[in-house]
C-alpha cells in the first residue's frame, strides 16, 4: 500500500548502549520513554484525549498512566485507583502531561543513578510494600512502557496518520 499520503516520522533505531546490564536496560528504557512521549507531542486536541477504541483508551491518558507507573515504581508513590490514571484532567494541556511525564522520568533516573546493584531493592520512600529488585523494576518498566508505546503508535496513526518513532 502506498504511503505517500501518510505523515511519516523517521524511525529511530534501537539504542547502542554500553556493555553492562544496567547500561543496556536503562538505555532501552530511555529509548522507549522518548518514543512514547514523542507520540503524544504535537497530537491535536481534542483527538489526543478522545477514546479511539471501545475500552476508552486515549493517547493523552496513556502518557498520564505511564507517569503514575514511573512514580510508583521508582519513587514509591502509592496509587490506589489505577484505572483513573488512564485519564488526564480536562484542564491539563498536552504540554502539561508531557512535562509531568518528563519530570517523573528525570526523578526516576536520579533514583536509578544511585542504584549500583541490580539485585538490590529499589529504594522507595514512603512505601509500606516490599520493593522489587532494581533489575525487576527496570525490566517491568521496559515491558510497561513498550506495551503502551505500541498502543500509542496505533492511536496516533488513527488521529492524524502519523507513523514512525
C-alpha positions as CSV (number, residue, x, y, z in Angstrom):
1,X,0.0,0.0,0.0
2,X,1.5,3.4,-1.0
3,X,2.3,5.6,2.0
4,X,2.8,9.0,0.2
5,X,-0.4,10.4,1.8
6,X,0.7,9.5,5.3
7,X,2.7,11.7,7.6
8,X,5.9,9.8,8.4
9,X,8.5,10.3,11.1
10,X,11.9,8.9,10.5
11,X,12.2,5.7,12.6
12,X,14.8,5.9,15.3
13,X,16.8,2.6,15.6
14,X,17.3,0.9,18.9
15,X,19.9,2.4,21.1
16,X,23.5,1.4,21.1
17,X,24.2,1.1,24.8
18,X,27.2,0.3,27.0
19,X,28.1,-3.3,27.7
20,X,26.8,-3.6,31.2
21,X,23.4,-5.0,32.1
22,X,22.5,-1.7,33.7
23,X,23.5,0.4,30.8
24,X,21.6,-1.9,28.4
25,X,18.4,-1.9,30.5
26,X,18.5,1.9,31.1
27,X,19.3,2.6,27.5
28,X,16.3,0.7,26.2
29,X,14.0,2.2,28.9
30,X,15.1,5.7,28.0
31,X,14.6,4.9,24.3
32,X,11.1,3.8,24.9
33,X,10.3,6.7,27.2
34,X,11.3,9.2,24.5
35,X,9.3,7.2,21.8
36,X,6.1,7.3,23.8
37,X,6.4,11.0,24.7
38,X,7.1,11.8,21.0
39,X,3.8,10.0,20.1
40,X,1.9,12.4,22.3
41,X,3.8,15.6,21.4
42,X,2.1,17.5,18.7
43,X,-1.1,15.4,18.7
44,X,-4.1,17.7,18.2
45,X,-6.9,18.5,20.7
46,X,-9.5,17.1,21.3
47,X,-8.4,13.9,19.5
48,X,-5.4,13.4,21.8
49,X,-7.9,12.7,24.7
50,X,-10.7,11.1,22.7
51,X,-11.2,7.4,23.0
52,X,-10.4,5.7,19.8
53,X,-11.2,2.1,21.0
54,X,-14.1,0.7,23.0
55,X,-12.0,0.4,26.1
56,X,-11.8,4.2,26.3
57,X,-8.1,4.3,25.8
58,X,-6.7,7.6,24.5
59,X,-3.3,8.9,23.7
60,X,-3.0,11.5,26.5
61,X,-4.3,9.1,29.0
62,X,-1.6,6.5,28.2
63,X,1.1,9.0,28.9
64,X,-0.6,10.1,32.1
65,X,-0.8,6.5,33.2
66,X,2.9,6.0,32.5
67,X,3.7,9.0,34.7
68,X,2.0,7.3,37.6
69,X,3.7,4.0,36.9
70,X,7.2,5.7,36.9
71,X,6.4,7.4,40.2
72,X,5.0,4.3,41.8
73,X,7.9,2.0,40.7
74,X,10.9,4.3,41.3
75,X,9.6,7.0,43.7
76,X,7.4,5.0,46.0
77,X,4.1,6.8,45.2
78,X,1.1,4.8,46.3
79,X,-1.6,4.6,43.6
80,X,-4.9,3.3,44.8
81,X,-7.0,3.7,41.6
82,X,-5.0,2.5,38.6
83,X,-7.9,2.8,36.1
84,X,-8.2,6.5,37.0
85,X,-4.6,7.1,35.9
86,X,-5.6,6.4,32.3
87,X,-7.4,9.8,32.2
88,X,-5.7,13.1,32.1
89,X,-7.5,16.0,33.8
90,X,-9.6,18.1,31.4
91,X,-7.6,21.1,32.4
92,X,-4.3,19.6,31.6
93,X,-2.8,20.5,28.2
94,X,-0.8,18.1,26.1
95,X,2.3,20.1,27.2
96,X,1.4,19.7,30.9
97,X,1.1,15.9,30.7
98,X,4.3,15.6,28.7
99,X,6.2,17.9,31.2
100,X,4.8,15.9,34.1
101,X,6.0,12.6,32.5
102,X,9.4,14.0,31.8
103,X,9.7,15.2,35.4
104,X,8.8,11.8,36.6
105,X,11.3,10.2,34.3
106,X,14.0,12.6,35.5
107,X,13.2,11.9,39.1
108,X,13.2,8.1,38.4
109,X,16.6,8.4,36.7
110,X,18.0,10.2,39.7
111,X,17.0,7.3,41.9
112,X,18.4,4.8,39.4
113,X,21.7,6.8,39.3
114,X,22.2,5.8,42.9
115,X,21.5,2.1,42.4
116,X,24.7,0.3,41.7
117,X,23.5,-3.3,42.4
118,X,20.7,-4.5,40.1
119,X,19.9,-7.2,42.7
120,X,19.2,-4.7,45.5
121,X,15.7,-3.5,46.2
122,X,14.5,-0.2,44.6
123,X,14.7,2.5,47.3
124,X,11.1,3.5,47.8
125,X,10.5,6.3,50.2
126,X,7.1,6.4,51.9
127,X,6.1,2.9,50.9
128,X,4.9,0.0,53.0
129,X,5.0,-2.6,50.3
130,X,8.2,-4.7,49.7
131,X,10.4,-3.2,47.0
132,X,11.3,-5.3,43.9
133,X,14.9,-5.5,42.8
134,X,16.2,-2.8,40.5
135,X,16.6,-5.4,37.8
136,X,13.0,-6.4,38.0
137,X,11.8,-2.8,38.2
138,X,13.8,-1.9,35.1
139,X,12.5,-4.9,33.2
140,X,8.9,-4.3,34.2
141,X,9.2,-0.6,33.1
142,X,10.6,-1.7,29.7
143,X,7.6,-4.0,29.4
144,X,5.0,-1.5,30.6
145,X,6.4,1.4,28.5
146,X,6.8,-0.7,25.3
147,X,3.3,-2.1,25.6
148,X,1.8,1.4,25.9
149,X,4.1,2.8,23.2
150,X,2.6,0.2,20.9
151,X,-0.8,1.3,21.8
152,X,0.3,5.0,21.3
153,X,1.6,4.1,17.8
154,X,-1.8,2.9,16.7
155,X,-3.8,5.7,18.4
156,X,-1.6,8.4,16.9
157,X,-1.9,6.9,13.4
158,X,-5.7,6.8,13.9
159,X,-5.7,10.5,14.9
160,X,-3.6,12.0,12.1
161,X,-1.9,9.2,10.2
162,X,1.5,10.0,11.9
163,X,3.7,6.9,11.9
164,X,7.2,6.1,13.0
165,X,9.2,6.5,16.2
